[in-house]
């Protein structure tokens, strides 16, 4: 895996890819939060580890980023 560094303009094609990735990540987080809210409405009270929740989100987002050739740090 190669590492590249530099500045990327938000108006360029790379900025557009990052923008779409962030939109996808926002949708993923939104769906996850909706699922948590639905589970809570059922009155199945159980503790939720925020760290584990973030790890799950990071795993899914990293897979998506890797598929698109983007390096994601969480």
C-alpha positions in Angstrom: 0.0 0.0 0.0 1.4 3.4 -1.0 1.1 6.5 1.1 0.4 9.8 -0.5 0.3 13.2 1.3 -0.7 16.6 0.1 -3.5 19.0 0.1 -6.7 18.4 -1.8 -9.0 21.1 -3.0 -12.7 20.5 -2.1 -13.8 21.6 -5.5 -11.8 18.9 -7.4 -12.7 15.4 -8.2 -11.0 14.0 -5.1 -13.1 16.5 -3.0 -16.2 15.2 -4.7 -15.3 11.6 -3.9 -14.7 12.5 -0.2 -18.0 14.4 -0.2 -19.9 11.4 -1.4 -18.1 9.2 1.1 -19.1 11.5 3.9 -22.7 11.5 2.7 -22.6 7.7 2.8 -21.1 7.7 6.2 -23.8 10.1 7.5 -26.4 7.7 6.1 -24.8 4.8 7.8 -24.7 6.6 11.1 -28.3 7.7 10.6 -29.5 4.1 10.0 -27.6 2.8 13.0 -29.1 5.5 15.2 -32.6 4.7 13.9 -32.0 1.1 14.7 -30.9 2.0 18.2 -34.0 4.2 18.6 -36.3 1.4 17.4 -34.7 -1.1 19.7 -35.2 1.3 22.6 -38.9 1.7 21.7 -39.4 -2.0 22.2 -38.4 -1.5 25.9 -35.6 -4.0 25.6 -33.3 -2.1 27.9 -29.7 -3.1 27.6 -26.5 -1.2 27.9 -24.8 -0.1 24.8 -21.1 0.5 24.7 -20.4 3.6 22.7 -16.9 2.5 22.0 -18.2 -0.8 20.4 -20.8 1.2 18.5 -18.1 3.5 17.0 -15.9 0.5 16.3 -18.8 -1.1 14.3 -19.3 2.1 12.4 -15.6 2.4 11.8 -15.4 -1.2 10.4 -18.2 -0.6 8.0 -16.9 2.8 6.9 -13.4 1.4 6.5 -14.7 -1.4 4.2 -16.5 1.2 2.1 -13.5 3.5 2.0 -11.2 0.7 1.0 -13.6 -0.4 -1.8 -13.3 3.2 -3.1 -9.6 3.4 -2.7 -9.8 6.0 0.2 -7.8 5.8 3.4 -10.0 6.4 6.4 -8.8 7.1 9.9 -11.3 6.8 12.8 
